[in-house]
Amino acid sequence: MIKKTLFSLFILTSLVSCTKPVNDFTLTSPDKKVEVKLSVTDSVFSYQVKYLEQEVLGSSCLGIISNSNLTVLSTKETEHDDEWNPVWGQFSTIRNHYKQLEIAFTSNDVKGRLLARIFDEAVAFRFILDENQTSQNVEFLCSYAVKDGSQFYAPRGENEPIGPVSLTGLSKSQIGRANKKKAISVPLVVETPNMGFMALLESDLYAAAGFQSMRLDVNMDKKNVESRQTAILTKDELVTPWRVILLGQTAGDLVVNTATVNLATPCQIENPDWIKPGKTLWDWRVHGYTAPDGFVYGINTESYKRFIDFAADNDVDYFLIDDAWYTHATLGHFELSDKLNLNEVIAYAAEKEVELILYYDRKHGQYGDDALFPYYQSLGMKGIKYGFMGTNPKFSREAIQKSAKSKLLIDFHDSPVPFTGMRRTYPNAITREYCHAQQDSRKAFTPESFLKMALINAVTGPLDMNNGNFDLIGINNGSREKGPKKPNSYLSTVVSEAARTLVIFSGLVCIPDAPEAYKAKMDLFEFIQKQAVGQWDESRILNSKMGEYITTARRHGKEWFVGSVINQQGGTLEIDLNFLEENQEYDITFYEDTKDTHCQANPEAYQVRRSTVKRGDVINALLAPGGGHCMWIRPVAKQLLTK
């Protein structure tokens, strides 16, 4: 981990008087865009947030010990500015520039500190309580007094995300079966009346032992949103997660905001050189596919060799073998499927220099985690896809640590703990299925679902969404074992599928179709093949509107990849190439829908063409209903334009 310190400014300001302590504080971000006012009233911390001179959160509460007698002891204001280089990510260098107010206090005889950290487009709060001699329950409270007229969006498991809804609608969305109230998953994305955006979530749950994952509730009496978490205060120091408020002028700004990784604990792996992001083929959704030569894919040795051959020939780093390679697990033993010679597949992959990732499902018996990861390492696996582990932070944290010890990547299945920022702390936590992917639960999947998740779920970090299906007609007509239950209910175009592999950030881009489906469209597959997955130097969201469209641009070296996706209305998106270098000509390959493409009627129609562009050009990208648009841009070698 390389760290470049630009400067660190420490200002100690005493705000303590023996008889009359000062209990009102104001802190602004380095660029003055964000202002936070903190105060102590009736033994409670309260705060307000302004962004671009607009109040985005009214008077809201922060607390750690209920019904406490709170006294401020001292304060310290600091400013910090440095850069660091992640092992992989959306950026190769991240600036960590913030101002921080640290308030030392006592609360019911417990000493602690409140940290308020202000970035240019984010605010974060954390409590740290000193060692204590008595055990007692603490409640970490953070309320959010959202503005009247705000609209809300939130993840909803393997379903289309919630939103847009009002605060009342958000409250109603919490009512589940038998009128039982359920918590709201993070991030909660808020569109404020002045057209700004916020995301409410957490970071560095890794460092907050004893806390569960952040959940939110609506308090209609107070007209606000609240997060409450309990933990036990023991003789050890207690650290809460960071409560994070991301701010942006557009929904897309939240997706590339770096505050959550800046707040995370730095990398805990001494030498992470073995961690390689990349692309992987995946067998699960291909079962039942009939290749042009009549071969039918299934869970067998020959099918897996075909995947490995395609990966080796087309710069695909990994092959992910999903469920049913074993039938049952007991302590220290797997009952292997008789349909598959796993050792032969492992040897074949090694010969072809393709790395393997292997699934593990705790519902089919338990091998034992202490032995599991060393066993996978002994098989020569590069990673593990971990299924049905539950939403337990302690269990998941230990699984990540154990997999790192055995030098394994880990991809969490089902409904994992978001663990926002974990990719900094343990970068072997390469991705997770914190989303509704194509055909999950064999449901339909719409462009609108994708677009919401790209601007909601993706705020928490990398997603394993399984984009990149090319045989859309075959999937929709029911020829796959894992296809949607209702024919023709999976809506997309092949260009949109290619674009989605770029739009959704992940350290492991899992492409779910058959090798023959990609071979039939190799000119389009080129856009996926050429991407430097997870090794981006720069990422930008050029266009975004919740549920309607998104344009994402990512740079690796001097090459840019740009992907756009639109809803079922279709339309034209203006893409300004002002991010290119001056006086440089670029070759560009367009991967486009045609005038006849349609996500329902004609999803596989596309065209590929080449041209040249320069900085300042504006591309009017025409996207079919439910369609997409892709561009691969690279500089013309040794040719500068003259003025």
N, C-alpha and C positions, 0 to 999 in steps of 0.2 A: 504494500500500500504506500504510494508516494504522496507526500504531503508538502505543499508549497505555501509557506506562510507569507502573506502580503503585509499585513500588519495586525496587531492586536492592541486596542486602546482600552485601558482600564481606568474608569473614573469612580472613585469612592466618594459617595455623597452621604454624609451623616444626616439622617432625618429623625434623630432621636432627641427628645428632651426628657429629663427626669420627671417633669411634671405635666408636659403637654406634647406627646408625640404627634408628628404629622402623619395623617392617615389618607392622604390623597396624592396620587402619583400619575404622571402622564409620560408615556414613552412613544416615540415615533420610530418608524422604520428608517433604515439608512437613506432611502430616496424620498422620505417624507410622505409617501403615498398612504401609509397606514398609520393610524393613531389609536392608541389604547389608553383608556383612563381606568385606573385601578383605585379602589377606595375601600376603607373598612368602615362599615356602618352596622351598629348593633351586633358587634362581634362576628360579622360575616364579610368575607371578601366579595366585592362586586366589581364588574368590569363592563366597559362599553367599547365598541369598535367602530371606527370610521375608515372608509376606503375611498380614496379620490374625493375627499371632503364630504362624502355622503355617509350618514349613519347606517350601518348594515346590521348591527346588533345593539339593541337598547340595553338597559341595565339588567345584567345577568349575574348569576351567582357562581362562586367557586368555594367549595368546602371540602374538608377532609375528616373532621371530627364533629359529629352532630352535637347541637346544643352546647357549644363550647364557649369558653370565656377567652376570646382572642385578643392578644396584645402584640403589637408590632414592636420589635426590639431594635432593628436596624435595617438599612437598605443599602444596596450596592448596585450601581449601574455600570455595565461594561459594553464594549463594542468589539466584535470579533470579525475578522475577514481573512479567509484563507481559501485554498483550492485543494481538492483531492481527486484521485483517479479511481473510479470504481473498477472492479474486476470485469464487469460487463454492464451494459445498460443502454439507456437512451442517449447518454452523453458520455464522452470519454474523459471530460474534465468537468467537475462541478464546483461552482463557487459557493462557499458557505459564509454568507455575510449577514450578520444580524446584530441587533442591540438586545441586551438582556437586563431585566430588572430582577434582582434577587432580594426577597423580603424575608428576613429572619423573624420568627414569631414564636410565641408560646400559645398553646391551646389546651386547656384543662391539664396543665402541668407537663404537657408533652411539647418538646422543642422541635421546631422544623423550619423548613424554608419553602417558599413559593417561588418558582422560577417562571417569569413571563418573558418569552423570547419572541422578538418581532423581526420578521423578514420583510422584504419589499412587497411580497404578496402572500403573506401567511402570518398567523399568530399561533403561539403554542404555550400551554401551561402545564407545569408538572409540580407535584408536591414531593418533598423529601423529608421524612421524619427521622429524627435522631434515634439512636438506640434507647430502648425503654425497658424498665424493669418489670413492668406488668403487662400481661397479655390483655388486649381489648380489641373489640371490633372497630374498624374505621369505615367510613363511607365516603368514597371519592365522588363528589357531586360537581357536575358542570351543567349549568343551564344556558339556554340560548334564546334570548328574547328577539325572535325574528320579526321582521317588519310586516305590518298588515299588507295583505295583497300578494305575499310571496307565493311562489309555486314550488312544489317539492317533488323529488324523484329519489327512489331508493331501490337497491337490489331486491329480488324476490326469488332466490334460489333458481330452480330450473324452469322458471316462468319469465314472461316479459316483465321487466322492472315496473315498479309502481311509478305513476306520474304521467302527466302533470296533475297534481291534486292540491287543493288548498290545505290549510292546517286542519280544518274539520275533516276533509277527505282523508288526510294522512292518519288522523285518529281512527277513522272508521276502518282503514285498511289493516289496523292492528287486531281487529276482532276476528278470531278464528272460529274453529268448530266449537259448538256448545257455548258460544259467546265468551270463550276464553281469550283474554288479551295476550297478544304476543308482541315481542319487542321488534323494533325496526333495525334491519341490518345496516351497517355502514358500507360505503359513505352515504350520508344524506346530502344530496345536492340541492341547493336552494337557489332559485332564480328570483332575485329581488325586484321590486317594482321599478327601480331605476335601471333595469336590464343588466345589472351586475350578477355575478355568480359566486356562490360559496360552496365548499364541501366540508362537512363535519365528520371527522374521523379521528383515528389515533395513530401514534407511531411509537416504536420501541417497546412494544409489549414484551419483547424478549427480556428486557432488563427489569421488568415489573413482576417478579415472582409472587404468586399468590393472587393475581388478578385474572379474571376471565376476560374474554374478548368484549370489546365495547359494543353496547346495544343502546338504543334510544327509545324513549317514550314521549308521547305528547301529553302535556298537562294543559287541558282545555280551561281549567279554572284560572291558570296564570297566563294562558295564551302563549305558551312557549314549548320548547323541546328540551328534554332533560336526559342526561346520562348519569346513572348511579351504579357504582360498583363497590362491593364490600370486600374487605380483606382483614386479616388478623394482624394486629401490631404486636410484635414480640420484642425480645431484647435486641434483635438485629435491626439495622437501618431499613426503613421501608421506602421504596421508590415506586411512584405511580407511573403508568404510561403517560406519554404526552397527549394532551387533548389538543387537537390541531384544527385550525380553521384556515382552509385554503381560500384564496381570493383571486378573482379574475374578471376581466371584462367580458370574456366569452366562456362557454362551457369547455371549449377546447383548451383554454389556458390552464385549467385544473389538471388535465391529464399529463402535462409536461412540467408541472410545478415540482421543484426538487426539494421542497421543505421536508417532506416525510423521510426521505433518505438522509438528508442532513441531520435530522433529529435522531436517527437510529444509532445504536452502538456501532462503532467502527468494526471492521472485519476482525473476526476472532480466529480465522484460519491462518496459521503462520505463513504457509506457502501455498497460495491458491492457484498456482500455475496449471494444475491438472483440471481446473474447471473450464470447460469449453462450451459456450452457447452454440446453438446451431439448429438445423432442421432435422426432423425425424419423420420417417414413414410410420404407419400404424396399421395394424391388421384388423382391428375390431369392426370397423364399418364396412369392410370389404367382403366379409363372409357371405357366400352365396353369389358373388359376382362371377359371371361367365365371360372369360376372355375370348377374343376373336378366334383363337385356335381351339376353343371348346373346353379349355381347362376351367374348372370351377374352384374358386378359392375357399379355403376353410382353415381349420386349426390342424395343420399338418406340415411335414418337413418340406415338401415340394413348394407349397405356397410361400413359406418363409424364405426359401432360397430365391424365389422370384423377386420378393421385396428386396433382398440383399443385393441381388444383381443390379436392380434398377438404382438403388442407392449408390453402389460403387461406381456406376457408369455416369451418374448425373450430379455429383457433388452434394449428395445428401449425407449428412454426418452420421445419423443414427437410424436404427430400426427398433421400434417399440413393440414388444410382444405383450399383448394384453391378457385378459383372464382366460382360464381353462387350460393353461399349459400344465397345471396340476389339478387334481381332483379333490384333495384333502390335505390338510397340514396338521401335524401334531408336533409336540415339542422336539425340535431338532430333526424333523423328518418331513419331506414332501412325498406324497403319492403322485407320481408323474402320470400324465395322460398317455394312454397307449396309442393315441393318434399322431404323436409327435416324438421324434428323436431329438431331444433338446441338445444333447452333446454334439450331435452331427451338425445341428444349426449353429451352435457356438463355434465349432471348428471352421465351418464354412465362412461365417462372418469374419473371423480372424484372418482367414486366407484372403478375403476380399477387402480387408481393412475398413470394415464397417463396425462401428460400436453398437452394442446392444443395451437396451433398457428393458427391464423385466417387471411385470406387474406383480403385486402382492395384495391379496384380499383377506382381511381378518375375519370375514364372515364364513370363509371356508376352512375354519380351524386356525389355530395360532402356532406358528413355528417357534415363537419366542424372540422378542426384539434383540436381546443381547446377542443371540446367535445369528439372527437374520442377516444383518448387514455384513458381518464377516463372511457368511456363506455366499451372499451375492458377489462379494469381492472375489472370493475363491473361484467362482464360475467365470470370472473375467467380465462381469457386467460393468457398464459405465454408469448405470443409474437404476433407480427403482421408482416405479409408479405405485404409490401407496394408496390403497383403497379402503374406505369405510373405517377411518380412524376416529371419527367423531370430532366435535368442536371443542376439544380439550387443549388449551394452550400448553400446559405442562407436558402432556403426552406428545404433542406435536413438536414442541421445542426439543425434547429429548430425541425424537426420531430424526430431526434435522441434524442435531449434534452427532448422533451415532452414525448417521449416513456419511457425514463429513469425515469422521474418524476412519471409516473404511473407504474413503475417497469415492463416494457415490453421489451423483446428482439425485435430487429427490423432487418428484412431481406429485402433488397431492390430488387425489380423486375426490369425488362427491362434494360435501359441503365443508370445506376446510376453514380453519382459522385464517382470517385475512393476513395477519402478521405483516402489516404495512411497514416497509423499511427493512425487512429481514434480508432482502437481497444484498444489502450492504454488510450486515453482520455475519451472515452465513450465505455467501453467494452460491453455494451448492443447492440452495432452495431455489431451483431454476424456474419454476412456474407452478400454477395450481388452478383447478377448475372452479374458480369462484365466479361462476357465470352459468348461463343457459347456452350450451353449445348446440351445434346442429344435431337434431334428432335426439337430444337428451330426453330420456323417458319416452322415446319414440314419438315426441310431440312435433308439431309443425314449428317452423322457424322462419320468421319474416324479416325483411329488411328493417322494419321499424324496431323490432327487438334488437337486432344487431346494433343499430345506430344508438339506441339508448344505452346498451351495455358498454359501447365504445366510449361513452361520455359519462357513465356512472360507475359501473363495476371496475373499469380500467383505472380509475383514480387510485385504487388501492395498490396497484402494481401489476406485475405480469400475470397474464391470463392464458390458460390452456383452453382455447375455444375450438380447436379442430377446424379451422377454416381451410379452404382450398379444394373443395369437391369439384371435379370436372365432368363426371358422368351424371349430370343433373337429371337427364331424361330417364336413365336407368334407375336412379335412386327413387325418383318420383313414381315410376310405374310399378314399384313393389318387387323388383328383382333382387333386392338385398335382404338378408335376414334381419339386419338392424336398420332398415329404412323406416320412414314415418308410417304410423298405423294408417293414416288417411292418405291415399294416393294424391299426388300433385299438391301437397300442402307445404312442401319445402320450397320456398320462393327465393330465387337468386338468379344471377347470371354467371357464366364462367369468368367474365372479367371482374365482376364484383367479388367472386371467390378469390381470385388472385390478389385483388386490392386489399381484402380483409387480412391476408397474411402479413401485410405491412402495417395496416392501421392498428391492429391489436398488438401491443408490445408484449414480448415474451422472450425469455432466455432459451426457450425450446418451442419452435414453431412446428406443431404437429399437423402434418398434412395427411388427410384421412382416406384418400382414394386409392384405387388399384393402379399398379404400374402401367398397365395398358391404357388406362384412362388418360394418364399424363403423356404417354408416348403418342397418342392420337392428336395431341395438341402441344407438341414440344415448342412451337414458336411462342405460345402463350406461357408455357411452363418456364420459359427463360426468365420471366420477371421474378418468379419465386426462386429459381435456381441461383440467380446472381446476387440475391440479397445477402448482406453480411449480418445475419441474424444476431441480435444481442451485442453487436460490436459497433454500435453507432457512435459517431463523433458528435452528432447534433440531431435534434428532433424538433419539428415544429408542427403545430396544427394551423393550417392556412385558412380553412373554412370549417365552421361548425355551427350546427343548429340542432337542438335536441330532437331526436326522432325524425329528422329530415335529411341531413347530409353531413358528411365530414370529409375533409381533405387533409391527409397527413404527409409530411415530407421528412425523409431521414437521409442523412449524409454519412457516407463512409469514405474517408479520404477526400477525393475531389468529385466523387460520383454521388448523384442524388437519385433517390427512389421516391416517387410520389404516387399515392393511392387515394382514390376517392370512391365513396359509396353513397347512394341516394335511396330515398324511399320509393314506394310504389307509384308516386306521381311522376317520377323521372324529371329531367330538366337539364339546364345548362349551368355549369359552375365556372366562374372566372378564377383562373389560377395564375397569379402574378409571379413571374420568375425573377423577382427582384432579390432573391437570396443567392443568385449566381454571382460569380466574380465579374468585375468590370473587364472590358477589353479581352474577353475570352469567348471563343466560339465553342459550342457544345453540339455533339451528336445526341439525338434524342430518338428513342423508340417509343411509339405510342401503342398501347394495347387497349382496344376500344370495343364497346358495343357497336353494333351496326344500326342502321335506321329500322331494321326489322327485328331487332332483339327485344325480348320481353321476358320478364322473370317467370311468367306463367305460360305464355304461348310459344316462346322461342328462346329458351334460356342459354343455348349453346352457340348462338351466332356471335361471331366476333371478328375483328380484323386487326392486323398488325402492320404498321407502317413506320418509316423512318424519315427524319428531316434534320434540320439544324436550328438551333435557337441561341439566344444571347440574353444577358441580363436586361430586364425591362420588358421583355416580351410578355404578352398575356395570352394564355391558352384558354379558349372557350371550349371547355370539355363538355361534350354532349353525352349524357348518361340515359340509358333506357329506363323504363319503369322497373324499379328494383335492381338497377344495374350498377356498373362501376366504370372506372377509368384509371389506367396506370401509365406511368412514364418512367423510363430509365434514362437518366441524363448523365453524360460523361464528356469531359473536355476533349476537344479535337487536339491531338498530339502536336505540340510544338508549333501552334499557330495562334498568334495573337492578332486581334483586330487592331488596325491603326485608326486613329481618330481622323 
